[in-house]
Every structure is written in structure tokens, then in C-alpha cells.
Amino acid sequence: MTNQREHEGKVALVLGGSRGIGAAIVERLAADGAKVAFTYASSADQAAALAARVASSGGEAAAFRADSADVADVESAFDLTLERFGRLDIVVVNAGILRLGTIDQISIEDFDRIVAVNIRGVFAALRKAATVLGKGGRILTIGSNIVDRVGFPGAGLYAMTKAAVATLVKGAAIDLASRGITVNNIQPGPIATDMTKEHVDFILPNVPLGRMGQPQEIAGLTSYLARDEAAFATGASLTMDGGYSV
Ligand SMILES: NC(=O)c1ccc[n+]([C@@H]2O[C@H](COP(=O)([O-])OP(=O)(O)OC[C@H]3O[C@@H](n4cnc5c(N)ncnc54)[C@H](OP(=O)(O)O)[C@@H]3O)[C@@H](O)[C@H]2O)c1
């Protein structure tokens, strides 16, 4: 159900919201009544189009350029959100990149870049979120089901970064529990986005449900975990992957 306006009066920040899963999360949280700030690194046109789409549906969204590999950028996205909307209730850390290559071939440059965005960027966001959110605050990260099953050659480095996120979420959940802030990690399986479009033929035979997931399906779970009724979930990694990792 999308029309219950569950997040009316709340403000959300989606890090990495211009395309794919992040964009679907922006649209869903806005449809559920939240005012939504989101970041992008390079897709300025898509970010502007998304903000306009939300506005034309009666919602409010603001796009800020912020590279998740840059801690100052990440922190200023929080400050800009507070300046613009006056409060912050929900933080979704979605920004992530994929680098594939077998252990004997993948480069140190790939290692540095993916760790900077997928681990360091997530850490910077959680650290800042912890200083800004109050009781009832929600932090959600987007990990990957590949933590549960590294099913193909060349995926080890990416899987390592998502395993780091799943573990960091457990620690942050314990650290913030006494303040009534929950921290959870969503682990999508293969979702139809720019990230996977070149790999669909390879992926599909491994998905028991026989199809790619849709970004809106991950957005629905994200919206649910941000609700008041999900308050007892914390430190969890929840997989939605069409049975891929079963
Ligand atoms: N698609 C899947 O099958 C799948 C499965 C499991 C997990 N995931 C995870 O889900 C998340 C979203 O994936 P997706 O498939 O939607 O990817 P995508 O289509 O490639 O979109 C990635 C989004 O993250 C943003 N982003 C990337 N690097 C950034 C950076 N350094 N700073 C700020 N924003 C950045 C991009 O913005 P710009 O365009 O402006 O760079 C874009 O909005 C990622 O964390 C990914 O690892 C995806």
C-alpha cells in the first residue's frame, strides 16, 4: 500500500538517490508523505528530473551534489538537508558502486575506489547521522545479498564491501539503541538498474523466481523499515532477492 502517507511530517535523506534503487526510494518516501533530500555524484540531469517528478506528484524533494567518497561532501549533505527542511528523521545510505574482477586481476585502484564509496562513505554517513537523528530516527543501508553467497568469479571485492556494511550496521544498532534510533541493512538480490543491465542474461538462470527484482520492491521494504511499526527491527540484514541466495 503506497497511499497511507505513513511518513507525513518526516524528512528523509537518501545518499545516492539520482538513479536506480535510490531514485525509487526517493519517490516512495515522497509518496508516503516525507520531504526528501537526496544526493548524486555525477547524474545532475537525472537528479533534477527526479526532483521535478516528485514535485509534479505533489511531493517535495531537493537534490544536492555530494560524492560519497568525500567525507566533507557527505557531512554537508546532512547540513543542507537540515537547512532546507529543518529536521531529519530517516537516513538511507544507498550510494554504491560495482567493481568486478578476479583476485589475480582486479586493481588496487579498484579496491581503493570501491572501499571509499561502499565502506568509507557508508561509515561517514552513519557517523554523521548519529549526531543528527533523535529518538525514533531510522538509518537504513543498502547492502547486497552477495554477502550470503558469492556465486560467481570476480565478485569477491564487492562482496567484501557489503559484508563490511552488514557488520557495521550491527555495531551502530547497538551503539544507538539506547537513543531509540534503529539501524538496518537491506540486501537486494539482482535488481533491474544500470548496475546490472549488462549482466541480466548471466544472472537470470540463478534466480528461482525467474526475473529481476524492481527498484520499487526494494523501496517498499525501505519505506516499511522507516515506519514507526518497524521499531523493533534493529541491527538486521534483510534479504530480498527472488531466492537467489537460498
Ligand atoms: N542493482 C542490483 O542488483 C543491486 C543488488 C544488490 C545491491 N545493490 C546496491 O544497491 C545500491 C544501488 O544500486 P543500483 O543498482 O541502483 O545502482 P545504480 O543504478 O548504478 O545507481 C547508483 C546510484 O548511486 C549513486 N552513486 C554512485 N556513486 C556515488 C558516489 N560516489 N556518491 C554519491 N552517489 C553515488 C549514483 O549517482 P550518480 O549517477 O550521480 O553517480 C546513483 O544514484 C548500491 O549500493 C548497490 O551496491 C544493487
The ligand as an SDF file (V2000), in Angstrom:
LIG
                    3D

 48 52  0  0  0  0  0  0  0  0999 V2000
   21.1070   -3.4350   -8.7490 N   0  0  0  0  0  0  0  0  0  0  0  0
   21.3550   -4.5260   -8.0200 C   0  0  0  0  0  0  0  0  0  0  0  0
   21.1310   -5.6570   -8.4800 O   0  0  0  0  0  0  0  0  0  0  0  0
   21.8880   -4.4180   -6.6150 C   0  0  0  0  0  0  0  0  0  0  0  0
   21.9510   -5.5910   -5.8610 C   0  0  0  0  0  0  0  0  0  0  0  0
   22.4210   -5.5330   -4.5720 C   0  0  0  0  0  0  0  0  0  0  0  0
   22.8170   -4.3370   -4.0460 C   0  0  0  0  0  0  0  0  0  0  0  0
   22.7630   -3.2030   -4.7930 N   0  0  0  0  0  0  0  0  0  0  0  0
   23.1830   -1.9480   -4.1710 C   0  0  0  0  0  0  0  0  0  0  0  0
   22.1260   -1.0220   -4.2500 O   0  0  0  0  0  0  0  0  0  0  0  0
   22.6570    0.2960   -4.3290 C   0  0  0  0  0  0  0  0  0  0  0  0
   22.0800    0.9910   -5.5580 C   0  0  0  0  0  0  0  0  0  0  0  0
   22.3780    0.2150   -6.6960 O   0  0  0  0  0  0  0  0  0  0  0  0
   21.7320    0.4980   -8.1340 P   0  0  0  0  0  0  0  0  0  0  0  0
   21.6230   -0.8040   -8.8020 O   0  0  0  0  0  0  0  0  0  0  0  0
   20.5550    1.3630   -8.0030 O   0  0  0  0  0  0  0  0  0  0  0  0
   22.9590    1.2900   -8.8060 O   0  0  0  0  0  0  0  0  0  0  0  0
   22.9830    2.3610   -9.9750 P   0  0  0  0  0  0  0  0  0  0  0  0
   21.8370    2.1550  -10.8780 O   0  0  0  0  0  0  0  0  0  0  0  0
   24.3630    2.2880  -10.5080 O   0  0  0  0  0  0  0  0  0  0  0  0
   22.7730    3.7660   -9.1890 O   0  0  0  0  0  0  0  0  0  0  0  0
   23.7090    4.1200   -8.2070 C   0  0  0  0  0  0  0  0  0  0  0  0
   23.2620    5.3820   -7.5100 C   0  0  0  0  0  0  0  0  0  0  0  0
   24.2550    5.6890   -6.5150 O   0  0  0  0  0  0  0  0  0  0  0  0
   24.8100    6.9520   -6.8110 C   0  0  0  0  0  0  0  0  0  0  0  0
   26.2350    6.9770   -6.5390 N   0  0  0  0  0  0  0  0  0  0  0  0
   27.1950    6.1510   -7.0190 C   0  0  0  0  0  0  0  0  0  0  0  0
   28.4020    6.5230   -6.5770 N   0  0  0  0  0  0  0  0  0  0  0  0
   28.1910    7.6280   -5.8100 C   0  0  0  0  0  0  0  0  0  0  0  0
   29.0420    8.4720   -5.0870 C   0  0  0  0  0  0  0  0  0  0  0  0
   30.3660    8.2960   -5.0610 N   0  0  0  0  0  0  0  0  0  0  0  0
   28.4920    9.4950   -4.4080 N   0  0  0  0  0  0  0  0  0  0  0  0
   27.1590    9.7140   -4.4320 C   0  0  0  0  0  0  0  0  0  0  0  0
   26.3100    8.9450   -5.1100 N   0  0  0  0  0  0  0  0  0  0  0  0
   26.8170    7.9050   -5.7970 C   0  0  0  0  0  0  0  0  0  0  0  0
   24.5450    7.2090   -8.2790 C   0  0  0  0  0  0  0  0  0  0  0  0
   24.5540    8.6020   -8.5260 O   0  0  0  0  0  0  0  0  0  0  0  0
   25.3630    9.2190   -9.7860 P   0  0  0  0  0  0  0  0  0  0  0  0
   24.7350    8.6620  -11.0190 O   0  0  0  0  0  0  0  0  0  0  0  0
   25.1790   10.6890   -9.6660 O   0  0  0  0  0  0  0  0  0  0  0  0
   26.7710    8.7820   -9.6250 O   0  0  0  0  0  0  0  0  0  0  0  0
   23.1690    6.5600   -8.4340 C   0  0  0  0  0  0  0  0  0  0  0  0
   22.1560    7.4320   -7.9880 O   0  0  0  0  0  0  0  0  0  0  0  0
   24.1780    0.1550   -4.3630 C   0  0  0  0  0  0  0  0  0  0  0  0
   24.6910    0.3040   -3.0610 O   0  0  0  0  0  0  0  0  0  0  0  0
   24.3610   -1.2720   -4.8400 C   0  0  0  0  0  0  0  0  0  0  0  0
   25.5930   -1.7960   -4.4410 O   0  0  0  0  0  0  0  0  0  0  0  0
   22.3110   -3.2160   -6.0760 C   0  0  0  0  0  0  0  0  0  0  0  0
  1  2  1  0
  2  3  2  0
  2  4  1  0
  4  5  1  0
  4 48  2  0
  5  6  2  0
  6  7  1  0
  7  8  2  0
  8  9  1  0
  8 48  1  0
  9 10  1  0
  9 46  1  0
 10 11  1  0
 11 12  1  0
 11 44  1  0
 12 13  1  0
 13 14  1  0
 14 15  2  0
 14 16  1  0
 14 17  1  0
 17 18  1  0
 18 19  2  0
 18 20  1  0
 18 21  1  0
 21 22  1  0
 22 23  1  0
 23 24  1  0
 23 42  1  0
 24 25  1  0
 25 26  1  0
 25 36  1  0
 26 27  1  0
 26 35  1  0
 27 28  2  0
 28 29  1  0
 29 30  1  0
 29 35  2  0
 30 31  1  0
 30 32  2  0
 32 33  1  0
 33 34  2  0
 34 35  1  0
 36 37  1  0
 36 42  1  0
 37 38  1  0
 38 39  2  0
 38 40  1  0
 38 41  1  0
 42 43  1  0
 44 45  1  0
 44 46  1  0
 46 47  1  0
M  CHG  2   8   1  16  -1
M  END
$$$$
